[in-house]
């Protein structure tokens, strides 16, 4: 078994991967932020057009709006999330082994694995998001399935959810300590989106791009824990 590394060490390495791969992760975050931002505006136009003009929004409309935005997030995560995860894992793994990373190679890596990743990534994500309705179950599922994308990208495991659950044992406290702030952020993101929309679509896109940049860092954290767990570091 590989030696267990501290959460602080993992955070430092994941952050170094993020900065050294800025030419990949920044455009990736901007693309996803723009897509989600524009879809969120479309949902707002559908459920609360008066809010676009600065008008009041009643409670029932707010509920529809939040569920609409949640649906947008799930749709993007299920359909395009495997590409973001695979590109991020490829970039982090290549940098951890001292290689150079290009946007084209990262995208080709993701597209080549999309079919394999799609099913299990969707199952894990939907399980986590449904669990997040009650918060605690969602967090527990998140900690169990933290390695699923890395396993799908780098192994031929037929039961990636079970393998991730086994591999994260003993490391879930460290994982939680690093993603705690991110978890809080995701819970209030809907309200932040509404506030950003008051400043214009550009502000909303900037907010969502920043949110995806944080998501990318979290994927790199998960990969770094996985790398330490499997002893596959360079």
C-alpha positions as CSV (number, residue, x, y, z in Angstrom):
1,X,0.0,0.0,0.0
2,X,1.3,3.4,-0.9
3,X,2.3,5.7,1.9
4,X,-0.5,8.0,3.0
5,X,0.2,11.7,2.4
6,X,-1.2,14.7,4.3
7,X,-4.2,16.6,3.0
8,X,-2.0,19.8,3.0
9,X,0.5,18.1,0.8
10,X,-2.2,17.0,-1.6
11,X,-3.7,20.5,-1.7
12,X,-0.3,22.0,-2.6
13,X,0.3,19.5,-5.4
14,X,-3.2,19.9,-6.8
15,X,-2.8,23.7,-6.8
16,X,0.6,23.4,-8.5
17,X,-1.0,21.2,-11.2
18,X,-3.8,23.8,-11.6
19,X,-1.4,26.7,-12.2
20,X,1.0,24.8,-14.4
21,X,-1.9,23.7,-16.6
22,X,-3.5,27.2,-16.7
23,X,-3.4,27.1,-20.5
24,X,-5.8,24.2,-20.4
25,X,-7.9,24.7,-17.3
26,X,-8.7,28.4,-17.8
27,X,-10.2,27.9,-21.3
28,X,-12.0,24.8,-20.1
29,X,-13.6,26.7,-17.2
30,X,-14.5,29.6,-19.5
31,X,-16.2,27.3,-22.0
32,X,-18.2,25.5,-19.3
33,X,-19.0,28.8,-17.5
34,X,-20.3,30.3,-20.7
35,X,-22.5,27.3,-21.6
36,X,-24.0,27.1,-18.1
37,X,-24.3,30.9,-17.9
38,X,-26.3,31.2,-21.1
39,X,-28.5,28.2,-20.2
40,X,-29.2,29.8,-16.8
41,X,-30.3,33.0,-18.5
42,X,-32.6,30.9,-20.8
43,X,-34.1,29.2,-17.7
44,X,-34.6,32.6,-16.0
45,X,-36.4,33.9,-19.2
46,X,-38.7,30.9,-19.0
47,X,-39.6,30.8,-15.3
48,X,-39.0,34.4,-14.1
49,X,-38.9,36.8,-17.0
50,X,-39.8,39.7,-14.7
51,X,-36.5,39.1,-12.8
52,X,-34.6,40.1,-16.0
53,X,-36.2,43.5,-15.7
54,X,-35.4,43.8,-12.0
55,X,-38.9,43.0,-10.9
56,X,-39.8,41.0,-7.7
57,X,-39.7,37.2,-7.7
58,X,-42.1,35.3,-5.4
59,X,-41.3,32.2,-3.5
60,X,-42.9,29.7,-5.9
61,X,-41.1,31.3,-8.9
62,X,-37.8,31.1,-7.0
63,X,-38.3,27.4,-6.3
64,X,-39.0,26.8,-10.0
65,X,-35.9,28.8,-10.9
66,X,-33.6,26.9,-8.5
67,X,-34.8,23.6,-9.8
68,X,-34.4,24.8,-13.3
69,X,-30.8,25.8,-12.7
70,X,-30.2,22.5,-10.8
71,X,-31.5,20.7,-13.9
72,X,-29.1,22.7,-16.2
73,X,-26.2,21.8,-13.9
74,X,-27.1,18.1,-13.9
75,X,-27.5,18.0,-17.7
76,X,-24.1,19.6,-18.3
77,X,-22.5,17.4,-15.7
78,X,-23.9,14.2,-17.2
79,X,-23.3,15.0,-20.8
80,X,-20.1,17.1,-20.8
81,X,-18.8,16.4,-17.3
82,X,-16.9,13.3,-18.4
83,X,-14.9,15.5,-20.8
84,X,-14.0,18.1,-18.1
85,X,-13.0,15.3,-15.7
86,X,-10.9,13.4,-18.2
87,X,-9.1,16.5,-19.5
88,X,-8.4,17.5,-15.9
89,X,-7.1,14.1,-14.9
90,X,-4.9,13.9,-18.0
91,X,-3.4,17.3,-17.3
92,X,-2.7,16.5,-13.6
93,X,-1.3,13.1,-14.3
94,X,1.0,14.4,-17.1
95,X,2.3,17.2,-14.9
96,X,2.8,14.9,-12.0
97,X,5.0,12.8,-14.2
98,X,7.0,15.8,-15.5
99,X,5.5,15.9,-19.0
100,X,4.2,18.8,-21.0
101,X,0.4,19.2,-21.5
102,X,-1.4,20.5,-24.6
103,X,-5.0,21.3,-25.0
104,X,-5.3,19.1,-28.1
105,X,-3.8,16.0,-26.4
106,X,-6.0,16.5,-23.3
107,X,-9.2,16.8,-25.4
108,X,-8.2,13.7,-27.5
109,X,-7.6,11.8,-24.2
110,X,-11.1,12.8,-23.0
111,X,-12.9,12.0,-26.2
112,X,-11.2,8.6,-26.5
113,X,-12.5,7.7,-23.1
114,X,-15.9,9.4,-23.2
115,X,-18.0,6.3,-24.0
116,X,-16.4,4.4,-21.1
117,X,-16.7,7.2,-18.6
118,X,-20.2,8.4,-19.5
119,X,-22.3,5.7,-17.8
120,X,-20.5,5.4,-14.5
121,X,-19.8,9.2,-14.2
122,X,-23.6,9.8,-14.7
123,X,-24.5,7.2,-12.1
124,X,-22.1,8.6,-9.5
125,X,-23.1,12.2,-10.2
126,X,-26.8,11.5,-10.0
127,X,-26.4,9.6,-6.8
128,X,-24.4,12.4,-5.3
129,X,-26.8,15.1,-6.4
130,X,-29.9,13.3,-5.2
131,X,-28.2,12.7,-1.9
132,X,-27.4,16.4,-1.7
133,X,-31.1,17.1,-1.3
134,X,-30.6,15.8,2.3
135,X,-27.0,17.1,2.2
136,X,-25.4,14.4,4.5
137,X,-26.0,11.4,2.2
138,X,-24.8,13.4,-0.8
139,X,-21.5,14.3,1.0
140,X,-21.0,10.6,2.0
141,X,-21.5,9.5,-1.6
142,X,-19.2,12.2,-2.8
143,X,-16.4,11.0,-0.5
144,X,-17.0,7.4,-1.5
145,X,-17.0,8.1,-5.3
146,X,-14.1,10.6,-5.3
147,X,-11.9,8.3,-7.3
148,X,-14.4,7.1,-9.8
149,X,-13.3,9.4,-12.7
150,X,-9.6,8.6,-12.1
151,X,-10.4,4.9,-12.1
152,X,-12.4,5.2,-15.3
153,X,-9.6,7.2,-17.0
154,X,-6.7,5.1,-16.0
155,X,-7.9,1.6,-15.2
156,X,-10.0,-1.2,-16.8
157,X,-12.0,-1.8,-13.6
158,X,-15.5,-3.2,-14.4
159,X,-17.0,-1.9,-11.1
160,X,-15.5,1.5,-10.6
161,X,-18.0,2.6,-7.9
162,X,-17.1,-0.3,-5.7
163,X,-13.4,0.1,-6.2
164,X,-13.6,3.8,-5.4
165,X,-15.5,3.1,-2.2
166,X,-12.8,0.7,-1.1
167,X,-9.9,2.9,-2.1
168,X,-11.2,6.0,-0.4
169,X,-11.4,4.3,3.0
170,X,-9.0,5.9,5.4
171,X,-8.7,9.0,3.2
172,X,-12.2,10.4,3.4
173,X,-11.5,12.7,6.3
174,X,-8.6,14.3,4.3
175,X,-10.8,14.6,1.2
176,X,-13.5,16.2,3.2
177,X,-11.2,18.7,4.8
178,X,-10.1,20.0,1.4
179,X,-13.5,20.1,-0.3
180,X,-15.5,21.5,2.7
181,X,-15.5,25.1,1.4
182,X,-16.3,23.9,-2.1
183,X,-19.3,22.0,-0.7
184,X,-20.6,25.1,1.0
185,X,-20.1,27.2,-2.1
186,X,-22.1,24.7,-4.2
187,X,-25.0,24.9,-1.8
188,X,-25.3,28.7,-2.1
189,X,-24.4,29.0,-5.8
190,X,-28.0,29.4,-6.9
191,X,-28.4,32.5,-4.9
192,X,-25.1,33.8,-6.1
193,X,-26.3,33.3,-9.7
194,X,-29.4,35.3,-9.0
195,X,-27.3,38.2,-7.6
196,X,-24.8,38.0,-10.5
197,X,-27.7,38.2,-13.0
198,X,-28.6,41.6,-11.5
199,X,-25.2,42.8,-12.8
200,X,-25.6,41.3,-16.3
201,X,-24.9,38.1,-18.2
202,X,-21.2,38.8,-18.3
203,X,-21.0,38.8,-14.5
204,X,-23.0,35.5,-14.4
205,X,-20.6,33.9,-16.9
206,X,-17.6,35.1,-14.9
207,X,-19.1,33.6,-11.7
208,X,-19.8,30.2,-13.4
209,X,-16.4,30.2,-15.0
210,X,-14.9,30.7,-11.5
211,X,-17.1,28.0,-10.1
212,X,-15.8,25.6,-12.8
213,X,-12.2,26.5,-12.1
214,X,-12.9,25.5,-8.5
215,X,-14.5,22.3,-9.7
216,X,-11.4,21.5,-11.8
217,X,-9.2,22.1,-8.7
218,X,-11.4,19.6,-6.8
219,X,-11.0,17.0,-9.5
220,X,-7.2,17.5,-9.3
221,X,-7.4,17.0,-5.5
222,X,-9.3,13.8,-6.0
223,X,-6.8,12.6,-8.6
224,X,-3.9,13.5,-6.3
225,X,-5.4,11.4,-3.5
226,X,-5.9,8.6,-6.0
227,X,-2.3,8.8,-7.2
228,X,-1.0,8.6,-3.7
229,X,-3.4,5.7,-2.9
230,X,-2.2,3.7,-5.9
231,X,1.4,4.6,-5.7
232,X,1.4,5.8,-9.3
233,X,3.2,9.1,-8.7
234,X,6.3,9.6,-10.8
